Amino acid sequence: MHGCGALISLAILSFALPVTVAFFLLDGYYAECTASLCQTRRGRSSILLHPNGMSSMVKLTASTSSIAAVSDSTNGGMPEKDDATPIVTGITLKIAFDSSTTWGVADLSENNSERFTSSESLDMVHRLRRESCAVLVGRTTVERDNCTLTVRRGVELGHGKCQPVRVVIDPSLRLINDGQEHSILNDGLPTIIYHVQRSEVSTAARKQNDSITFVELIQPDNNDIDGRRNTLISPTDIVQDLANRGLRHVMVEGGPATARAFLDACVVDRAILVKAPIKFNIPVPAGMNESTLIRAGLQLIGTGSMGGDTIEYWTRNGLPWPTLQLNQWP
């Protein structure tokens, strides 16, 4: 257990749902997240130990709204489901490109970040957020887009469901300390920030907003020979920690560096690629192509069209799509 000297409070809770879930309760709130229920409840106090004896230690610095852990999740597994509501687990990547051979994700000739995909594709993105327990992005996406990562555009959450937990990878806690007003940090909705900053530095940040949970991930190589902190965070550790918090289906929404990191770590179970019929004047290359997805263990299983955009559906080898017809999910 890597020296985490703490007792675990384990509660097995059975609901009128397709699954029975086990919770490690943390101080504050925890989240139940299934296809039919996602809500916060008051929990007991304990400390989460790093799961499965992984080589790196995880230090959790939890605020008063910590989201708790489910112990029975599997990445990419397909639990039993009824015909109307597929229950999806694992990691789903969504990323959009222009039609250039460089797979451009933005146009440097534009002063502001503009949406370039169709309205139908944007609606699909919000449906995917609704079907996700958490939506994850890197710090740069928040800086560039001032995104909220909530379900909008008239997409109904459904009875008993809440907005997905927002997850941001911000190794140095720059978003907290840059003096800017980021909507995702100030709207009161549950948010998790993964960082490698030392806990004493983030103490003031934790007091800023009790809807934010700060998680310090300590990697074995976080100190180089000069004693400086390594700012790399393992996607594998993030995926495991989110699964232990009961967030069984995570949508990775960007940006390209975050997408590449999760693909390179081979933790993506399925991917939805949106290719718009435009070419940027000065494209920002995504730094990936079909070979990147194939090396990640994914295979292209079909294509479709949404409002003029080409949609590619990729899935881990042997893992079925949540629905028989690709365009029926999300």
Buried (B, 14 or more C-beta within 10 A) or exposed (E): EEEBEEEBBEEEEEEEEBBEBBBBBBBBBBBBBBBBBBEBEEBBEBBBBBBEEEEBBBBBBBBBBBBBBBBBBEBBEBBEBEEEBBBBBBBBBBBBBBBBEBBBBBBEEEEEBEEBBBEEBBBBBBBBBBBBBBBBBBBBBBBBBEBBBBBEEEBEBBEEBBBBBBBBBBBBBBBBBEEEEBBBBBBEBBBBBBBBBBBEBBEEBBEEBBBBBBBBBBBEEBEEEEEEBBEEBBBBBBBBBBBBBBBBBBBBBBBBBBBBBBBBBEBBBBBBBBBBEBEBEEBBBBEBEEEBBBEBBBEBBEEBEBBEBBBBBBBBEEBEBBBEEBEEBB
